[in-house]
Amino acid sequence: MGTKNGGAAAAQLGAAVDDPGRIRNVVLVGPSGAGKTTLVEALLAAKGAVPRLGSVPDGTTVCDHDPAAVRQQHSVGLAVASLHHEDIKVNLIDTPGYADFTGELRAGLRAADAALFVVGAGEGFDEATAALWQECAEVGMPRAVVLARLDHPRADFAGQLEACARAFGGTTALHLLDGENLVDLLTEERAEFGEARAELIEAIIEQSEDQTLMDRYLDGAPVDHELLVADLEKAIARGSFYPVLGACAATGAGIEALLDLLTRGFPSPLEHPLPEVTDPEGAVHQPVAADPSGPLTAEVVHTTVDAYVGRVSLVRVFSGTLRPDGAVHVCGHGLAERGHSDHDVDERITHIYSPFGAHLTEIPYCVAGDLCALTKVASAETGDTVSAPEDPIRMAPWPMPEPLLPVAVAAKTRSDEDALARNLSRLAASDPTLRLERNAETHQLVLWCMGESHADVVLGRLRSGGAEVETEPVRVATRETFAAAASGHGKHVKQSGGHGQYAVCDIEVQPLERGAGFEFLDRVVGGAVPRQFVPSVEKGVRAQMESGIAGSPLVDIRVTLVDGKAHSVDSSDAAFQTAGALALKAAAETAGITALEPLDEVTITVGEDYLGTILGDLSSRRARVLGTEPGESGQTVITAEIPASELVRYATELRSMTAGTGWFRRRFVRYETAPEHVPAPRGG
């Protein structure tokens, strides 16, 4: 990443915007391969921000600058590029369409005020597309639909218009196709498209709730174009009216009309509701507004680590004005489930930049409603709030998906261990969908990822940072218990001159029901084991339980101390601890050990079409289906209990079985006896 940019782009990017009303933050959303990144290129080229269209396969686009994106041939992270059209600054936020990178999409939705939902004119509508539309709907994001790639051999503009209406509802054509030419129904009054234009005008007026203009229109009075455009903006901002237009990056068709829609038809930051704010402790704080003179309230929506610049934080300023050479307060609270501990730190901002893909251009300040980049803010992580030190603020974090694919990694050599630790901290700060787990039982470092593609990106970034890592099979932490009741005799006697060690104890062990834990009873009579050494026996038993008999922690037993012997000089706390451990081992040899495996309760959400396939697959995974119930949008929610060992690759396999649309949640329930064919317990 560099800090220089040349030509017209630099001139535009270097000029700060003073008025939030002259800013449009637009996130591009759509399935992978729809043409979002190429559409951004066409918009930038139309305004001279780039000299020519870049190519996704060649890795020369502004937004797909990440080496992982070039390697995978689709976006893997959020990227921002800005342009100016008719005195309006448009921040284009390109997001991945692949399900593994839903976290990047949600960050883009947080940073934006409206969305361009991009669908390929030659592609079908599947559940993955519907899921992306639902992501926009859940945050109430105003949006328009763009039918891109009109030059595709299978492009069917009219068919896609009908498909949009069926899939999304509330869509109305803003463009129609006449041969190879797009017709803008808002500006062109042509007799053959009169009915479609009338339908568009009526929908705009109705959705904008402009009764005065509706009365004039019904009376047959001419509709002023400027009033109609103003009502179009109101209708889109309400979030229930979705105009559909066409655009082709290769030919330039529809690009100018799309720019007009972004600047004149999309809402500004002044119209978009802002997230709730509190103070760092969670107490009520006065709501903030998109006012450059208000209290500074900004949020880190994305973090990258550049080899030359270091940490780069993409920030959306919601209130106030962010200026260089000043102190700010960085607040990170409520992100513990993402692996980020609470923190409150004052930092100094030295420079502010306008991002243009991988390039940064310095700007003098950044006002409410705009996006900017900060460098070398060491404590800032994705999701943190940036505010004034004298009035610290915390913004409620946006929801992030739970990573469900575990990948166990290990440094290839000892010299790679330091690089691995260093890179992991950077990854955790930049990727809120990545969860790091150092499993004390299996002694594995596990990276919880969103899927195979996400895992590939994470591993690639580790290796590019100088850490050679290898993957290994993920081990599931198991438990063990006694198969039957038994007695054990423990004797620890050593004489080596001076004080020796002497302790003898006899115990009885009974297995308990699952989840009962551990009980220790003292039934020694006559002082065979002196009172002060009874806790020592229990301590030794507990220590042996932690290390286990076959390698996994021992659970759900009752141990009763029934007899023993002591020496007036040589008995000690350490000796009776050792004897207690030996007694437990002896009892285990008599009773035998039963392996216990962790059981998770899983809720799986799938479309009706996949229900039979999923239920059949669950049967093969030794699952116990607890029930099914209808979910939202025609989906079904399955609740089942499944051994954790059967879920190691389930995130990938469920996605494969449901064409990328199924998802699940899991939570540990209990340990259960493992069948004989399941491998013996492995705790480390």
N, C-alpha and C positions, 0 to 999 in steps of 0.2 A: 504494500500500500504506500502511495506517495502523497506528498502534500502540495503537489503542483499540478495544475491543469491549464492547458493553453487555449487560445482562440476565443471564439464567442462563448463557449461554455464557461470559461474562467470569468469573463466579464459579467455574465449573468449570475453565476454562483457567488462571486465575490461581493455582490450588492445585497445587503440585508433588507428584508421587508419590514416596514413599520406597522402596517395595518393587518390584523388577522383576517379582515374581510377580503384581503387580496391574496389569500392562501387557500389552496385546495390540497388536502391530503387524501390520496386515492390509492387504495390497495387493490392489486390485481389478484383475483382468486379464480381458480378453475382447475380442472383435472390436468394431470401431467400430460404434456404433449399437445395441449390446446393451443399453444402459441403465445403465452403471456410474455415471455422474455423477448421474443421477436417483435411483438406488438409494441413493447416499450422502446425497442430500437427504432421502430418506424416513427413513433411520436417524437423521439429525440432528434432523429434525422430531419423531420419536417420543420423543426424549429432551429436547425443548425447547431444543435448541441453536440452532435457527432457528424463527422464529414461523410460517413457512409454507413450502411447497415452492417452490423456485425453478424457473425454466424455462430449458432449454438454448437454445431458439430466441430467447428474450428476453435471454439473457445475464445472468440473475439468479441462477444457481446459485453456491454457495460455491466449488466447485472450478474451474469454467470461467470464471475471472475475467480471463484473458488476452484482450486485444482480438483477437488472432489466432484464439483458440478461438471467440469469438463470431462472427467473420467467416466462419470455415470451418465452423462448426456441428458441430465435434467437438473433443475435447481435443487439445491440442498439447504439453502439458507435464505433469509430475508436480505434484500438489497434495495437501496434507494438511489434514485436518479431524479434530478429536478430539471424542469424547463420553464420558460416564460412564454405566455400566450396572452396577448391583449392586456398587458399590464398585470396579469395574474401569475403568481408562482404556483406551479403544480408539482408537488412531491409525489412521484410515482413509486409505489412500494411493491416490488415484485416478490411474490411468495411461492414456495414450492407447492405442487399439486399432489405430491405423493404422500400417502398416509403416514409414512414414517416421520414426516416433518410437520405434523399438525401443530407442534409447539411453535414453529416459525410462523405458521399461518396465524395463530392466535395473537402472537406478538404484533404482526402486521395489522390485524383488526384493531388492536389496542391503539396503535399509532395513527390510524386513519379516521376520516370522517365520512367516507363513502367508499363503495367498492365497485369495481368493474368486474363483472363475472364473465369470464372468457370461456367460450365453448367453440370447439372447432366445427366449422360448417359441414365437414364431412364425417364427423364422429357421432356415435350413438350416445344416448343418455343412459347411464348405468347408476347403480346404487352409490358408487364412489362420488359421482357428480352430485347426486342428491344429498350426500353427507356433507359435502363442501357448502352447498346452498344452506343447509341447516346450521352450519357453523356461523354463517352470516346472520341468519334469522335469530339465533339465540342471543346475539348481542345487539339486535335491533339495527343492524347496519343498513343504511340507505344504499340502493344499488341499481345499476343498469346492466343489461346483458349485451355482450358483444359477440356476434357470430364472426369469428376470425377465420383466417386461412381460406378465403373465398376462391383461391386459385387451386384448391385441392381437387384432384380428379373426381372424387366422390362428393364434392360440395353440393348440398341441396338446401338452398336458402329458405325456400317456402316450406319444405318439410321440417327444417329446424325451427322455424317460427311456430309451427303447430306443436312440435315436441316441447318447446319452451313453455307454451301455454299449459300443456298437460302436466309437465314436470314441476313447474314453479307456481303457476297460478298468478294472476295479477299482472301478467305481461301484456304489453301492447306494442305493436310494431311502430317504430319511429322511422325505419327505412323499409323499402321494398326493392325488389330487383326487377329491372326492366332490361331484359337481355343480359348484357354484361355490366350494365350501369346501375349504380345505387340511386334510388330516388328518395330524397329527404322529404317526408310528408309534412314536416313542419314549415318548410319554406317553399315547396313546389306545389302549386295548385294545378293539377292535371285531371282532366275529366275522367280518365280511365281508372284513376286511383281516388276518386272523390269519396266513395263509401269508406275506404280505409282511413282517409284523412279525417272524415267526420267522426269516425270511431275514436281516433286518436285525440282529437280536440275535446270531445265529450268526456273522455276518460281523464284527461289532464284537468279540465275544469272541475269535474266531480271530485277527483282525489285531492285537489288543492282547496276544495270547499269555497270556491269563489262564486258566491251566489249571484253577485252583480253581473259578472261576465257570463254566467250561465243564462241569465234572463235575456241579455243582449243577444247571445248566440241563438237562443230558441226563437227570438223575435226576428231572426234573419239579418240582424245588423252585422256588418263586417267585424271580424275579430282582429284587433291590433296585434301585430306579431310580437312586439315587446312585452305586452301584457301576457300573451300566451307563454312566452319564454319564462317570465317571472313566475307564472303559475306552474310551469313544468318544474322549476326548481323547488317550489313549495311541495308539489306532489311527491317528488323523489325524496325530499328531506323527511317526509312523514313516514317513509319506510314501507309503504304498501303498494306503491306504483312502480313498476319495473319496465322502463322502455327498452326495446330491443333494437339494436342497430347493427350494421355490418361494417367490417373493416378488413382490409387486406394489406399486410405489411409489404408484400412483394410488389404489388402494383400501385400502392398508395391510395387505393379506393377507400373512401370513408374516413380517412385519417383526419382531414381538416374538420369534418363534421364532428368527429369524436373529440377533437380538441375544443371545439365550441361547446359541446355538451359538458366537458370537464370544467370549463371555466364559467359557463353561464347557467348550466343546469344542475350542477352538483352543489351541495351545501358547503359553506365555509365553516371554520372552527367555531365561529360565533353561534352557530345553530346546533352544534352537536353536544348532547349532554355529557358532562364531565364525570369521571369516577368520584366516588365518595372519598373524603379525606378525614383523617383524625390527626391527633398529635402522636408522637412516637409510642406513647403508652396506651394508645387506643381511645383516649378521651375525645369527645366531640370537638371538632374544629369548624370554624365558620366556612361554609361552602366557598369554593373558588370559582372564578369565571375567566373566560378567555380575554383577559384585560392586561395589556402590556404594563400597566402601572399597578397591577394587583400584586399580592404576595407571591414570591417565586415558588412555583410548583411544577416540577418536571419529573420525568420518569425515564429510567434506562429501559428501553424496549428491546435492545439487542446488544450483544457484546461479541467482539472478535478480538483475536490476539494476532497481531502482525509481527513478522520477524524483525522488521526494522523500526516500526513506530511503537510497538508494544500493545498495550490494551487500548482498544478503541470502543467507546461507548456511544451507541446511537441513542439520542435523547429526544423525546417529545416534550416540548414546553407547553404545559396546559394553562399556566397563569404567570404573570409577571414577565420579566425580561432577564435572560441569562447573559451576563457580561464577563469578559476575560479579566484576568488580574484581580480576582476577588475570591473571597472565601464562600464556600457552600457547605451545607450539611447533607451527608449521604446517609440515608436511613434504610435499613433492610430488616424488616420484621415480618413475621407471619409466613416465612418460607422454609420452615424447619423440615416439612415433609419433602422438600426438594433438595435437602442436604445442605442448606445454608443457615448457619447460626445467626441469631439476631445481632445486628451491629449498628452503632451510631458513631459516625466519624466526621469530623470537619476536614475538608480538603480545600486546596487552592486551585482554581481554574486559571490556567495561563493562556490557553488559546481555544478558540471556538472555530469549528470548521463546518462547511457545507459539504455533505457527502455526494459523490457522483460515482456510484459503483465502488471501485477500489480506490478512487482518487479523493483527496481532501483539498478543499480550497478554503483558506482562512477568511472568516467574516468578522465584522466588528462586534456583533451582538446577535441574539436570537430572541424574537418576541413570542408571546403567547400564540399558540396555534402552529408554530413552525417546528421543523425538525432540524437537528444539528448533530454534530459529532464532537465528542470530547476525547482527548488523549491523556494517558498517564494519570488517570484518576484511579489510584491503586485499589481502593476499597470498593469501587462501584461494580455491582453485578447485575445481571438482567433481573428486572423487577424492582430494583431499588428506587427510592424517591430522592430527588435532589431539590433542596429548598434552602432558604436563608438560615444561617446559623442562629439568628435572633428569633426566628419563628419557624422552628422545625416542623415538618409536615410528613405524614405517611399516607400514601395512597393505597387503597385496598388492592391486593394483588389479583391479577386475572387468573382464571382457572387454567391449569395445565394438565395434559393427559398423563396417565401413569405409565412409566416404562415397564414392560412385562417380558422382555426378552433378555435373559441373563447371559453374559459372555464372560467367562473366566479368563484372565490374562496373567502372564508372569513375565518378568524381565528375562531377556534371553541370556544375559550375562550379568555378573555383579556390577560391572561398570554401567549397565543400563538402568540400574535401580534408581539412582539419583535423578536421571533424566525422566524416568517414568513418574516419580513422585512430583517433580516440578511440572510436568505436562498435565498431570491429573488435576492439579489445583487450577490451572488455566482453563481446562475443559469444563470443570464444574462451575466456574464463574461465568463462562460464556454460553453454556447449554443447560437451561433449566429442566429439560426433559431427560437428561442423563443423571442417573443416581449411582453413586459409588458405594460399594459395600465391601468392607474387609471382614470376612466371616471368620470369627475367632475359633469356630469349631472345625471347619474344613480347611482353615488356613489358606483360603483362596481370596484373591482380589477379584470381585465380580463387578462388571459394568452392566447396569440394567439399561437396556436400550429400547427404542421404539420398534425396531424391526431389523431385518438383515441389512437394508440399505443404510439405515442410521448407524448400525454397528460398523459397517464398512467405512463410513465417514469418520467415526470416532477413532478406529484403529489407524486409519490413514493419517489423522492429525497427530496421534501419538508418535507414529514412526517419523513423520516429517519434522517433529520437534526433537528428534535425536534419540528417541527411546525405541530400541528394538524389542518388540514384545512378541510373545507366542501365545496362542489360545490353547486351552485345554478343556476337557470335558468338565461341565459344571457338576460338582458333587452336592448332593442333598444331605443336609445335616440330619442324621437319624438319632434314635434313642434305643435303649435296650432295657429289659426288665427281667425279673426272675420268671422262669417257666413254671416253677412249683415252689412250695415251701421247703425249707432246708435249714439245717444247723451248720454252724461253722466254728472251727477252733483256731484261734490265732495265738501263736507263741513267738515272742521275740526275746531271745536270751543271748547276751554276748558278754564274755569276760576277757578283757585284754589288759589286765593290770589296772589298779586304781578302781575308780567307780566303773561298774559295768552297766548293762541295760537289761532290765528284767520286766516283762509284762506278759500276762496270759489272760485271754478273755474268751468266753464262749457266748455265741449269739444265736438267736433264731430269727429267720427271715421269712416273711410272708409277702407274696405279691398283692398289690392293691389294685382297685379298679383304675381305668385310665383317667389321668388328670388328678389323681388323689395326692400326688406329691410324695413327701417323705415323712415318716413318723419314726421317732426314737423313744423307746421305753426302757426304764431301768427297773429290773426286777431282781436285782442281786440281794441276797440275804446274808446276814452275818458278817458283812464288811469284807467279803472275799475280794472285792475291788474297792479300795478306799474311795470315799466320796469325792475327793479332789481329782481323781483320775477318771471318773465316769464321763465328764465332758470331753476328756482327751480321747476316749474310745469313740464317741460320737464324731469328733472332729476327724479322726482317721477314717471312719466309715464314709463321711461326706466327701473327703478328699478322693477316696477310691471311687466313689460314685461319679465324681466329675470326670475322672479319666476313663471310667468304665472298665468293663472286663474284656470286651471284644473291640474296643476302640471308640465307642460312643458313650455319652453320658448315661448313667443308670438312673432310672426314675421309677416312681410308683411302687415303693416297697415300705414295709414296716420292719424295723430292726429292733429286737428286744435283747438287751444285755442280761444274761441269766446267771453267769458265774465267771470266775477268774481267779487269778493269784497275783500277789504283789510281793516285793522284797523291801524290807525296811530301809535299805541303803540304795539299791540299784534301780528301783522303779522311778520312772519320771514321766512327765507329760509326753515327751517325744516317743518314749518306749511304748506307752499305751496307744498313741496314735498309730504307730506301726502295727501293733497287735490287732487293733480294730480293722485296719485295712486288710491284713492277712486273713482275719476271720471271715470278712465279706468275700474275699476271693475263694476261700475254701468252701463256703456255702454255695457259691455260684457253680463250682465244679460239680457239686452234688445235684443241684437243682436243674442246671442248664439255663441258657440265656435265650430269651425271645427277642427278635428284632422288631422295633417299632418304627414306622415311617410317618412323616408329617402328612396331615390331611388338610386340604384347603377347601373352603366353600367358595364356589365360583358362580358368578352371575354372567351369563353369556347373552348378548343381544344380537339377534340375527333376523334377516328377512324371512318371511313365511316360506319362500321357495327353497330355503336351505335347511329348514327345520329337520326333515327326515335325515339328511346327510349328517348333521351335527349330532343328533341323537344316536345314530349308528356309530359314529366315531367315539362318542362318550362311552358307549358300551365296551368298546375295545380298549379303553383307558382305565378300566376297573372303576368307573364312576358310578355313583349312586345318585340318580336324578331325583330331586326332591319335589319338583313341580315346574310347570310352565304357566306363563300368564301373558296376556297381550301387552305390548309396549306401545310406544308412540309411532306414528306414521306407518302402521301396518306391520310393525316388527314384533317379534316374540322374545320374551325374556325367559331363559332357562336357568334354573337354580340347581346346582349339583354339588356333591362332595367328591373331590378327586385327589388321589395321592399326588403330592408335590412333584414326585419324580416323573409323573406323566405330563407335567406342565412346562418342562424346561424349554421345549421348542414350540409350545402351543400358540404363542403370539404369531409366529410365522405360519404355522399350519392352519390355524383358523382363518387367517387372511386368505390363504390359498384356496380353502374350501368355500369361501363366501365371496370370491372376486373382490377382496379388499374391503368388504363392508362390515364384517362381523367384528365385534370387540367384546372384551370381557374384563371383569374385575375379580380380584381374588383376595381372600383373607385367611390367615391361619385359623384352624378350628381346634384341632387336637392331634394327638398321636394315636395310631391304631396298629394292631399287630400286622406285620407284613407277611404276605403269603410266602410259602417256602421257596418258590421260584425266584423271589426278589433277592438280589444280592445282599450279602451280609452287611450289617451296619458299618458305615465308614464315617467316622467323625473327624478324621484328620490324618 
